[in-house]
Amino acid sequence: MNTLLDLLSWISLVAGSSFIIIGAIGLIRFPDFFTRLHAASVIDTLGCIFIMLGLMLQAGLGIVTVKLFLVVIFILFTTPTAAHALAKAALHGEVKPLLHHSGD
């Protein structure tokens, strides 16, 4: 049973790390603020959830798991809220999204 938990934990940790690396690549490759914000917020949230899940599996049942679960809940509420606030501030600051038209 320990081997199965370790395997699931490592799969979750590697998946979370991969998502965060993909998000970092998206930050470099995407052309404008809004697409970069999307890459940072969505992929970061998913990567953090997978990493916390892997850490919860490593910790077992206990107070550490409860604390990690509370961190996940905090991340689920704050990351989308912060991304929305940044996008709203950018729109009020007159940052224009990059739009491509096929006729140009």
Backbone torsions as a table, in degrees:
resi	resn	phi	psi	omega
1	MET	NA	-37.9	178.2
2	ASN	-62.9	-37.9	179.6
3	THR	-65.0	-40.2	178.6
4	LEU	-65.3	-42.7	177.4
5	LEU	-64.3	-40.7	176.9
6	ASP	-63.1	-41.6	179.3
7	LEU	-64.4	-46.8	178.0
8	LEU	-63.1	-37.8	178.8
9	SER	-64.5	-45.7	-179.3
10	TRP	-68.5	-35.7	175.8
11	ILE	-62.6	-42.9	179.5
12	SER	-66.3	-41.9	178.9
13	LEU	-65.1	-41.3	179.2
14	VAL	-68.7	-40.2	178.0
15	ALA	-63.2	-44.5	178.4
16	GLY	-62.9	-42.5	177.9
17	SER	-64.6	-38.6	178.2
18	SER	-64.0	-42.6	178.3
19	PHE	-62.4	-40.3	179.8
20	ILE	-67.7	-37.8	177.0
21	ILE	-66.1	-40.6	177.1
22	ILE	-62.5	-40.2	176.7
23	GLY	-63.3	-38.6	177.9
24	ALA	-66.2	-38.5	176.3
25	ILE	-65.1	-38.6	177.3
26	GLY	-62.7	-36.5	177.1
27	LEU	-62.5	-33.8	-179.5
28	ILE	-79.9	-39.8	-170.4
29	ARG	-88.1	-28.5	-176.2
30	PHE	-71.4	148.4	-168.5
31	PRO	-83.3	-30.2	-173.9
32	ASP	-131.1	176.4	-174.1
33	PHE	-61.2	-43.3	-173.1
34	PHE	-70.9	-38.0	176.7
35	THR	-71.5	-35.1	175.6
36	ARG	-66.3	-38.8	177.7
37	LEU	-64.0	-40.0	178.2
38	HIS	-62.6	-46.2	179.9
39	ALA	-62.3	-41.6	-177.3
40	ALA	-69.2	-41.3	-173.6
41	SER	-79.3	-47.5	-175.3
42	VAL	-70.9	-49.8	-176.2
43	ILE	-70.2	-36.8	177.2
44	ASP	-62.3	-42.9	179.3
45	THR	-62.5	-47.0	-179.7
46	LEU	-64.3	-42.1	178.6
47	GLY	-63.6	-42.1	178.8
48	CYS	-65.5	-37.7	178.7
49	ILE	-64.0	-44.4	178.6
50	PHE	-64.7	-40.6	178.7
51	ILE	-65.1	-43.3	178.5
52	MET	-65.1	-36.3	176.5
53	LEU	-62.7	-43.7	177.2
54	GLY	-62.4	-39.5	177.8
55	LEU	-68.6	-35.4	176.9
56	MET	-64.8	-39.9	177.8
57	LEU	-66.0	-35.0	177.3
58	GLN	-69.9	-35.0	-175.3
59	ALA	-76.8	-27.5	-176.1
60	GLY	79.6	-170.2	179.4
61	LEU	-81.2	126.8	180.0
62	GLY	169.2	-170.5	-176.9
63	ILE	-68.4	-29.9	179.5
64	VAL	-65.3	-40.9	178.6
65	THR	-64.4	-39.7	177.9
66	VAL	-63.4	-42.9	178.6
67	LYS	-64.4	-42.0	177.9
68	LEU	-64.6	-37.6	176.9
69	PHE	-63.8	-40.2	177.6
70	LEU	-65.4	-35.9	175.4
71	VAL	-64.0	-41.0	177.5
72	VAL	-61.5	-44.9	178.3
73	ILE	-60.7	-43.2	178.1
74	PHE	-60.6	-43.8	179.7
75	ILE	-65.1	-39.9	-179.8
76	LEU	-63.7	-29.9	179.1
77	PHE	-88.5	-38.2	-171.7
78	THR	-83.7	-37.2	-176.3
79	THR	-64.7	-49.1	176.7
80	PRO	-64.8	-34.7	178.8
81	THR	-66.1	-43.1	178.8
82	ALA	-66.3	-39.3	178.2
83	ALA	-65.0	-40.2	177.8
84	HIS	-64.6	-42.7	179.3
85	ALA	-64.4	-39.7	177.5
86	LEU	-65.6	-42.1	178.7
87	ALA	-65.4	-40.7	179.2
88	LYS	-65.2	-41.2	178.2
89	ALA	-65.6	-37.5	178.1
90	ALA	-66.2	-40.2	178.0
91	LEU	-66.3	-39.2	176.8
92	HIS	-69.5	-28.0	176.2
93	GLY	-84.0	8.0	176.8
94	GLU	63.2	35.6	170.2
95	VAL	-81.6	121.0	-177.1
96	LYS	-91.2	136.4	173.8
97	PRO	-69.2	149.9	178.8
98	LEU	-79.4	113.8	-179.2
99	LEU	-114.4	131.9	176.8
100	HIS	-107.1	131.3	175.0
101	HIS	-108.2	138.8	-178.3
102	SER	-69.0	-20.7	-179.2
103	GLY	-81.4	-12.0	-175.9
104	ASP	-82.8	NA	NA
